[in-house]
Amino acid sequence: MYIEQIMEIAIQAGSMVLENGGETYRAEETCVRMARAMGAAHASAFVSPTLVMVSVQDKDCRSHTAMRRITTRTVNLRKIALLNDLSHRLVKHGCNDLAKVARLLERIDDSPTHGFWGMVLMGGFTGFFFALMFGCSLVQALCAFAIGFLLRIILLWIGKFNLNAFIVSVVSGGFISVACQIIYVLGIVPESVQMMTAALMQVVPGLALVNSIRDLISGDLSSGTARLMDAFMVATGLSVGSVLGLLVFSHVVV
């Protein structure tokens, strides 16, 4: 019975790493580290962006394998840090109470994220400071703040419908381009390109791109390639949405 508990805990930990924006190699290391710390004679893990598979051996050298499909992915680096700390504490101090480890994992998984208004404000500040970095005026930066603020509200709302990343990217790009053109046509800013770029930075797949490069460097070629394609599809969605927004707006205005 204990070996099934070990596999369940290891898979849960690896899944949480992937679901919160962690790298493939980090998920594999977490699975193996925790399984061995909890008493598995041998453990190995295979992780892709959509799958976690763990194989462990008991004291009688019998192999047991389990897998879990990953369907949701977000970014929460705090949870990854807590998981990393938990796995290292298990290695250092050992573990005789698997139920306690399971409860700690559930507590990490259920830990509160940033509040609604905190995320919305940070979305606005992202556009604001990127606009200043790109050389925009204060008025343009304030407009980028408003666009980023509204965009984050839209993203939090449509996140309830579990849409795929490409559709979300198209919606994001379309909203930003239309909002920037409205501000430009009203004469509030002299041009909208830099402001649009600043607002888009909030949804650019930077973490996915960095993770794909780290996976490729560490030798996880399949996972690195999959993450790279994921980042490419998100970037394509942003481009398509931006162009569609400009086309729709130009036809409506004309």
Beta strands, then each sheet from edge to edge (+ up, - down):
strand 1: 42-48
strand 2: 51-57
strand 3: 63-69
sheet 1: 1+ 2- 3+
end
